[in-house]
């Protein structure tokens, strides 16, 4: 288990479920369409973007984080 898997194995979401402030304030400057979100973690930013209508592909090196991201957005695919 890598360090990020250990961090994300804790209960709850390490950084919460709301998008980070920068993204929340600036997402409208991103052209609508496909977005690649790298080092996504537990999915808070990817879920937010998907809810805004973007087609998001999110990746992370932590399988634990990816699993939590999928739990955060069960209806967004």
PyMOL commands that set and color helices and strands:
alter all, ss='L'
color gray80, all
select helices_A, chain A and resi 3-8+21-29+44-51+63-72
alter helices_A, ss='H'
color red, helices_A
select strands_A, chain A and resi 34-37+55-58
alter strands_A, ss='S'
color yellow, strands_A
deselect
rebuild
show_as cartoon
